[in-house]
Amino acid sequence: MLNTERKPITGKRVQLMATCLCDAFYDDVAMATVQVLEHLGVEVVFPDAQTCCGQPAFNGGDWVASRKVVRHTVKTFAGDEPVVVPSGSCAAMMFHGTVLEFEKEPDLGEIEALGRRTWELGDFIVNGLGVKTWPGRFAATVAFHRSCHSRGTGSSAAAATLLGSVAGLKIVEFGEGEQCCGFGGTFAVAFPNISASMGALKLDHIRAVKPDVLVSGDMSCMMHLGGLAKEEGKPIKTMHLAQVLRDALKNAGQL
């Protein structure tokens, strides 16, 4: 059972955890996240010393290395402000995975405190700020991928709420929507053939509904499915939730 208890939102200043994937591959997702939050009147602070949430080592079983990364993250994101993450996977690591790997450690308290301040972007907008509808326009048929790490949290439902409220946007359901895309972080490295087969099956279901865009709140899933589709010679357009929300504002001249 995921520990998803949150510290109540009392102000409109947040710290942005951009994640390794934003840093290495999806810088536009980080920029879109800032633009979306600023549109809502939120002041965004970016701690320069941030590195990683510690999930790769955690998933790989190297909890000693993961704890070092997490302790650095705790120091980097010190304070009382909410920490917003444009990744359901990294957010879940902070409020659930870290509690597991530190449950017998003396510094669990400060780890758990950071977890209670950490929000995935969509979850923060809908359940933290209470924003249920999104302005602007985005004319497209969207297949929304609900990532494994967002299950049991408010993230997937929040993202679907926001997407479903955008003028011109139509969400289409596809077969086996709750199934994993096959990435699983280090799983894709340890078991590449299984990972690729899972991704190919997911893509078959997605293509069957002919979406204009595949949208997710997890960049790792986007990278995996987008990469497989490109290798198959049948590329599919992928976008992060933040990019859709940002572009909806732009399309309506509100940004």
C-alpha positions in Angstrom: 0.0 0.0 0.0 1.5 3.3 -1.0 2.0 5.9 1.6 0.4 8.9 -0.1 -0.5 11.1 3.0 0.4 14.7 2.1 1.3 17.8 4.1 -1.4 20.4 3.4 -0.6 23.2 1.0 -0.3 26.5 2.8 1.4 28.7 0.2 2.2 29.1 -3.5 5.9 28.6 -3.5 7.3 25.2 -4.5 10.6 23.5 -5.2 10.9 21.8 -8.6 12.6 18.4 -8.7 13.2 18.1 -12.5 14.5 14.5 -12.4 17.3 12.9 -14.3 15.1 12.4 -17.4 14.4 16.1 -17.7 18.1 16.8 -17.3 19.2 14.2 -19.9 16.4 14.0 -22.4 13.3 16.1 -21.6 14.3 19.6 -20.8 11.2 20.9 -22.4 9.1 19.0 -19.8 10.9 20.9 -17.0 10.2 24.2 -18.8 6.6 23.3 -19.4 6.2 22.4 -15.8 7.5 25.8 -14.7 5.2 27.6 -17.2 2.2 25.6 -16.0 2.8 26.3 -12.4 3.6 30.0 -12.9 0.3 30.3 -14.9 -1.4 29.2 -11.6 0.4 31.9 -9.7 3.0 29.5 -8.1 6.5 30.6 -7.5 8.9 27.9 -8.6 12.4 27.5 -7.0 15.0 25.2 -8.6 17.6 23.9 -6.2 20.8 23.7 -8.3 22.4 20.9 -6.3 19.7 18.3 -7.2 20.7 15.1 -8.8 18.5 12.0 -8.7 15.7 10.6 -6.4 17.7 7.4 -5.9 15.3 5.1 -7.7 17.7 3.4 -10.2 19.9 2.1 -7.3 16.8 1.3 -5.2 15.2 -0.8 -8.0 18.5 -2.5 -8.7 18.7 -3.6 -5.1 21.7 -1.4 -4.2 20.0 0.3 -1.2 23.3 1.5 0.2 24.0 3.6 -2.8 20.4 4.7 -3.1 20.4 5.9 0.6 23.4 8.2 -0.2 21.5 9.8 -3.1 18.3 10.2 -1.0 20.2 11.8 1.9 21.7 14.3 -0.6 18.2 15.0 -1.9 16.9 15.6 1.6 19.6 18.3 2.1 19.0 19.8 -1.3 15.3 20.1 -0.9 15.4 21.4 2.7 12.6 23.6 3.9 8.8 23.4 4.2 7.7 24.1 0.6 6.0 21.4 -1.5 8.4 19.6 -3.9 6.7 19.1 -7.3 7.9 16.4 -9.6 6.9 16.0 -13.3 7.1 12.2 -12.9 4.8 9.8 -11.1 7.7 7.3 -10.8 10.1 9.7 -9.1 7.4 11.1 -6.9 6.4 7.6 -5.7 10.0 6.9 -5.0 10.2 9.9 -2.7 7.0 9.3 -0.7 7.0 5.5 -0.7 10.3 3.9 -1.8 12.5 6.0 0.4 10.3 5.1 3.5 10.8 1.4 2.7 14.6 1.6 2.4 15.0 3.9 5.5 12.4 2.1 7.8 15.2 0.8 10.1 17.4 3.9 9.8 17.6 6.7 12.4 17.0 9.4 9.9 13.6 8.0 8.7 11.9 11.1 10.2 13.4 13.6 7.8 13.1 11.2 4.9 9.4 10.8 5.6 8.9 14.5 6.0 10.3 15.2 2.5 8.0 12.4 1.2 5.0 14.1 2.7 6.0 17.3 0.9 6.5 15.7 -2.5 3.8 15.8 -5.2 3.6 14.6 -8.8 2.6 17.5 -11.0 -1.0 16.5 -11.9 -1.7 15.4 -8.3 -0.4 18.8 -7.0 -2.5 20.8 -9.4 -5.8 18.9 -8.8 -5.5 17.6 -5.2 -3.1 20.2 -3.8 -4.3 23.4 -5.4 -7.9 22.3 -6.1 -7.7 23.1 -9.8 -10.2 20.8 -11.6 -10.4 22.3 -15.0 -7.8 23.6 -17.5 -8.2 26.6 -19.8 -7.0 26.8 -23.4 -7.4 24.5 -26.3 -5.7 21.3 -27.6 -7.3 19.8 -30.6 -6.2 16.1 -30.6 -7.3 12.6 -29.8 -5.2 11.5 -26.8 -4.3 8.0 -25.5 -3.4 8.5 -21.9 -0.9 6.0 -20.4 -1.4 5.4 -16.7 2.0 4.4 -15.4 2.6 1.6 -12.9 4.0 4.0 -10.3 1.0 6.3 -10.4 -1.3 3.4 -9.4 -2.6 3.8 -5.8 -1.9 7.6 -5.9 -4.0 10.5 -7.1 -1.8 11.1 -10.1 -3.5 9.3 -12.9 -7.0 10.4 -12.0 -5.8 14.0 -11.6 -4.1 13.9 -15.0 -7.3 12.5 -16.6 -9.4 15.2 -14.9 -7.2 17.9 -16.3 -6.9 16.4 -19.8 -10.6 15.7 -20.0 -11.4 19.4 -19.2 -9.3 20.8 -22.1 -11.4 22.1 -25.0 -10.8 20.1 -28.2 -9.1 17.2 -26.4 -10.7 13.8 -26.6 -9.3 10.9 -24.5 -9.6 7.5 -26.0 -9.3 4.3 -23.9 -7.3 1.4 -25.3 -7.0 -2.3 -24.4 -5.2 -3.5 -21.3 -4.7 0.1 -20.2 -3.5 -0.9 -16.8 -0.7 -3.1 -18.1 2.9 -2.1 -17.7 4.7 -0.6 -20.7 7.7 -2.8 -19.9 10.2 -0.2 -19.0 10.4 -0.6 -15.2 13.7 1.3 -15.0 16.5 -1.2 -14.5 14.1 -4.0 -15.5 14.5 -2.9 -19.1 18.3 -3.3 -18.8 18.2 -6.6 -17.0 15.5 -8.2 -19.1 15.6 -6.3 -22.5 13.7 -8.9 -24.5 10.8 -9.2 -22.0 10.7 -5.4 -21.7 10.6 -4.9 -25.5 7.8 -7.5 -25.9 5.7 -5.8 -23.2 6.2 -2.5 -24.9 5.3 -3.9 -28.3 2.0 -5.3 -26.9 1.2 -2.0 -25.3 1.9 -0.2 -28.6 -0.4 -2.6 -30.5 -3.3 -1.7 -28.1 -2.5 2.0 -28.4 -2.3 2.0 -32.2 -5.6 0.2 -32.4 -7.5 3.3 -31.2 -5.5 5.6 -33.6 -4.6 8.5 -31.2 -2.9 11.7 -32.4 -0.8 11.7 -29.3 0.3 9.4 -26.5 0.3 11.3 -23.2 1.8 10.2 -19.9 2.9 11.7 -16.6 6.0 9.6 -16.7 8.8 10.4 -19.1 10.4 7.0 -18.7 7.3 5.3 -20.2 7.3 7.9 -23.0 10.9 7.3 -23.8 10.4 3.5 -23.8 7.3 3.4 -25.9 8.4 6.2 -28.2 11.8 4.5 -28.7 10.3 1.1 -29.5 7.8 2.7 -31.9 10.6 4.4 -33.8 12.7 1.2 -34.0 9.6 -0.5 -35.4 9.5 2.1 -38.2 6.1 3.2 -36.9 6.8 6.3 -34.8 4.2 7.6 -32.4 4.0 11.2 -31.1 4.5 11.3 -27.3 3.9 14.2 -25.0 4.1 14.7 -21.2 1.1 16.1 -19.3 2.9 19.3 -18.6 3.5 19.9 -22.4 -0.1 19.4 -23.2 -1.3 21.8 -20.5 1.3 24.4 -21.6 0.5 24.0 -25.3 -3.3 24.3 -24.5 -2.5 27.7 -23.0 -0.4 28.8 -25.9 -3.0 27.7 -28.5 -5.5 30.0 -26.8 -3.1 32.9 -26.5 -3.0 32.6 -22.7 0.8 32.1 -22.4 
